[in-house]
Amino acid sequence: MQTMRESLKSLIDNLSEKEIIGLWRIAASMRRPDDLTPEEATLADKALSEIAAGEFADWEDVKRAI
């Protein structure tokens, strides 16, 4: 039986590059700020700004694109 971590890794392996970027943005926003490198913090801030501005894909749109 796969662990939750192994199952997640398997799901990630099947995502498109665009979906990987979206997932990274979500995951980065969940990390503690002290765990981020300066580059990651900059990217996370940019992603959060894009989300706040409404610049994201609705989950239903992502599923239809797959």
N, C-alpha and C positions, 0 to 999 in steps of 0.2 A: 504494500500500500504506500502510495506517494505521500510525503509530507506536504503541508500547505505550501512551503517554500519551493519544493520541487515542482509541484503543480503550477505554481505561478511562473516559474522559470520556463516550463514547457509552453505555457500560454504566450509568454513574451517572445519565445522563439518563432512563433507563428504570426507575429504582427508585422505590418508593413513599416517601412522607415518613418513615414509620417505618423503612424500610430505610436511608434516607439518614442518619438519626440513629445507627443502629447502625454504619454504615460510618464516620461521623465519629468515633465513640467509638474504633473500632479504629485509625483513622489518627492520631488525636490521641495515642494511647498510644505511637505509634512516633516522634513528633517529639521532638527534643532539648528538654529543659526550657527552655533559654535562648531558644528560638524561639517559645515560647508567650506570649501576652498573659496578664496576671493572670486575666482571665475564662476564657480557654481552659484555663489551668492548673487552675483550680477545677473546671471541667467535666470535665477529664481525670481529676483525682483522684476525683471523684464516680463517673465511669464505671468506673475501676479498682476502686473500693470495691464497686460493684455486681457486677462480674465476680467479685471475690474472694468475695462473699457468695452467688454462684451465681445472681444475678439477670440472666440473659441468655437469649436464645433460641438453642436448638441449631440449627445450620445446616440440618439436615433439616427442622425445624419451619418455618423461614423459607422454604425451597423449597416446602414443601407449601402455605404460605399465599399464595404468588404465583399 
